[in-house]
Amino acid sequence: MTLREKFLAIKTREEWESRREEFRQLRPDKELLRHLDSLYPDYKCSHEELYKTPGSHCPGK
């Protein structure tokens, strides 16, 4: 299973939070960003980052 397939197999926000460092090298594309957005339906800026970075760069937060 490729890194991309592993990422697309994630079903919950909790699973993503615990494994996000594993996907640090994954280059985002539209499909991956849509999947990430589906894990955070109540958060509007999740498409901006695939892994944690210091500070928040989401406007209005």
Secondary structure, DSSP 8 states (H G I E B T S, - for coil): --HHHHHHT--SHHHHHHHGGGGTT----HHHHHHHHHH-TT-TTGGG-SS--SS--STT-
